[in-house]
Amino acid sequence: MLNTAPNLQACDDFYETLIKAHEGLSTTESHAMNARLVLLLANHIGDQATLQHALQLARGADALGAAQVAPEGITPAVPSHTRAQAPTAA
């Protein structure tokens, strides 16, 4: 069973570390790093049903494909490197 209740110790510290891990990476490199991280954590979890549930929640759909709200305590954030940046003055 997937635990969606807040479970991280020092979650702000982890989030900061995660964002710092992306610093200096191109968007492509950042996506590749995220993919490797997902695969490492999926291997650690190992349970197919739990991983399937996580994929469904992460995509925002239940088993029937209906829209679903993110679980309480989980707030998706856009990585800073993908946010639109204001053009610099010439």
C-alpha positions as CSV (number, residue, x, y, z in Angstrom):
1,M,0.0,0.0,0.0
2,L,1.3,3.5,-0.9
3,N,1.8,5.8,2.0
4,T,0.6,9.3,0.9
5,A,0.5,10.8,4.4
6,P,3.4,13.2,5.1
7,N,6.3,10.9,6.0
8,L,9.5,12.8,5.3
9,Q,11.6,14.0,8.1
10,A,12.8,17.5,7.3
11,C,10.9,17.6,4.1
12,D,11.9,21.2,3.3
13,D,15.6,20.1,3.6
14,F,14.9,17.3,1.1
15,Y,13.1,19.6,-1.3
16,E,16.0,22.0,-1.2
17,T,18.5,19.2,-1.8
18,L,16.4,17.9,-4.7
19,I,16.2,21.4,-6.3
20,K,20.0,21.9,-5.8
21,A,20.6,18.5,-7.5
22,H,19.1,20.0,-10.7
23,E,21.1,23.2,-10.6
24,G,23.3,23.7,-13.7
25,L,21.5,20.9,-15.6
26,S,19.8,21.5,-18.9
27,T,16.1,20.6,-19.1
28,T,17.0,17.4,-20.9
29,E,19.6,16.5,-18.3
30,S,17.2,17.3,-15.5
31,H,14.5,15.1,-17.0
32,A,17.1,12.3,-17.3
33,M,18.1,12.7,-13.7
34,N,14.4,12.6,-12.6
35,A,14.0,9.4,-14.6
36,R,17.0,7.8,-13.0
37,L,15.8,8.8,-9.5
38,V,12.3,7.4,-10.2
39,L,13.9,4.1,-11.3
40,L,16.2,3.9,-8.3
41,L,13.3,4.5,-5.9
42,A,11.0,2.1,-7.8
43,N,13.6,-0.6,-7.4
44,H,13.9,0.2,-3.7
45,I,10.1,-0.1,-3.3
46,G,9.9,-3.2,-5.5
47,D,6.1,-3.9,-5.1
48,Q,4.3,-3.7,-8.4
49,A,0.9,-2.8,-7.0
50,T,2.4,0.1,-4.9
51,L,4.3,1.4,-7.9
52,Q,1.2,1.2,-10.1
53,H,-0.8,3.2,-7.5
54,A,2.0,5.8,-7.3
55,L,2.0,6.2,-11.1
56,Q,-1.8,6.7,-11.1
57,L,-1.6,9.3,-8.3
58,A,1.3,11.1,-9.9
59,R,-0.5,11.3,-13.2
60,G,-3.6,12.6,-11.5
61,A,-6.0,9.7,-12.5
62,D,-7.6,6.8,-10.8
63,A,-7.7,3.3,-12.2
64,L,-10.5,4.3,-14.5
65,G,-8.7,7.4,-15.8
66,A,-10.9,9.9,-14.1
67,A,-9.3,13.1,-12.9
68,Q,-8.2,13.0,-9.3
69,V,-6.9,15.6,-6.8
70,A,-3.4,15.1,-5.5
71,P,-3.3,13.3,-2.2
72,E,-3.3,15.5,0.9
73,G,0.2,16.6,1.9
74,I,1.5,16.2,-1.7
75,T,1.8,19.4,-3.6
76,P,3.3,19.2,-7.1
77,A,5.8,22.0,-7.9
78,V,7.3,23.1,-11.1
79,P,11.1,22.9,-11.1
80,S,12.7,26.3,-11.3
81,H,14.5,25.5,-14.6
82,T,11.1,25.0,-16.3
83,R,9.5,28.2,-15.2
84,A,9.1,30.9,-17.7
85,Q,11.8,33.6,-17.2
86,A,11.4,37.2,-18.0
87,P,13.5,38.3,-20.9
88,T,16.7,40.2,-19.9
89,A,17.1,43.8,-21.1
90,A,19.6,44.3,-23.9
